[in-house]
């Protein structure tokens, strides 16, 4: 996997983008850096992928992603939640993005999602379909 430009980089102080106990947006949207098309990521996809993304990407790729996003040995996101990674593709120009969020289960089935990274992927090996978010 070869990383390109980042739209969003990890932060220890970024506020959550989603709390499933509050009414609000169900999607996080950003503009493609190549064609400005709006790309949306469903928060539920990030929550579901939270505990299994490393298996879906495989050990070698997961290690490379953790190093790139500076995820420490305890395996926590910068916000204190568990890291979740999915790939999304721009529907217009087909640019791939790695989307990283911290997912914290603050109470039984109550989730807080903090967006931590959005990075263009320039080269990507074959990966399993379940890491795709769209």
N, C-alpha and C positions, 0 to 999 in steps of 0.2 A: 504494500500500500504506500502510495506516495501522496503526501499532503500538499495542498496548494494554499491559497489565501484563506485566512480565518475572518469570518464576519463577527464572531463573538468568541472571546477568550475567557477562561475560567476566572472566577472572582470569589473571594471569601466573604464579600459584603453584599453581593447582589440580592435583592429581595425576590421572593418566590413569584413565579409567573402564574401559578395555578394552585388552588386549594379546592379539592373536590367537595368540600362541605359548603362552599360559597357559590352562589350563582355567578356565572361569568362565561368567558370564552372557553370553548372546548378545544380550540386549536391555537398553536403558536405560529405566527406567520412572519416571513422574512422575504427580502427581495434577492433574487438570483444576481450574483455579481457579474455575470456575463451578459444577461439579456433583460434584467430588471423585472422578470416575471415573478409574481407572488407565489411563494411555496408555503404550504401549510402542513404542520405536523400535529397529529392528534395527541393530546396529553395522555389519553388512555393507552396509546401505543407505547409511550415512554414508560408508563407505570408497569405495563405488562412485561416489557423487555428488561426491567430493572434487575431481576435476579438471574437472568439466563443469557445476557448478552455475550459474556465471555465464552460460553459453550457454543453459541451460534457463530461467533467469529473465529473460534479456534484459538488455542493457547498462544501460538506465535503472533498472530495479528492482535490479539487482546493485549499482549505484553507491549507491542509497539504503540498501540493506542493509549495505554496507561502511561507510558513514558512521554508521549507527545502532550497529553493533557495534564501531566504531573499528578497522577493519582498515586498516592503513597502506598507503603507496604500494608497498611491496615485496610486498604481497599475502599476508603470513603471518598466521596465527592468533596470538593472544597467547602460546600455548604453544610456538610455533616451527614448528608443522606447517602444512599447507595448510588453509584454511577449507573446510568442507563445509556446505551448507545443504539442508534438506528441509522440506517442509510435512507436518504430520500433523494429523489431525482427531479430535476426541473422538467416539467412537462413540455416546455417549449424548446430548450436547447440541449436537453439530456445531460446537463452537468450533474454529477453526483456530489452529495454532501453527507458528511458524518455529523450527526446531531447528538450532542452530549447533554444530559440533564442529570441533576441530583434528585433522587426520589426518596423522600422520607415518609415512612408510615408513622405518623404522630400519635395515632390511636388506631384501634381495630378498624381496618378498611378506610381510614381517613388519611389521604395522601397530600403531600405538599411537593410541588415540582419546581425546581429552580433551574432555569436554562443556564448551562455552563459553557457550551461551545458549539459553534457551527463552522465547519471547515470544508472547503472544496477538496474533493478527492481527484487527483490527476491520473493516478494509475491504481487499479484495484484487481487483486487476484480473484479467482472464482470463489464465491462465498455462498452460504446457504440462504435460501429465500426468506427465512424468518427474520433476518436483520433488516429487511426492507420495511419502511414505514408507510409506504403509499402503494 
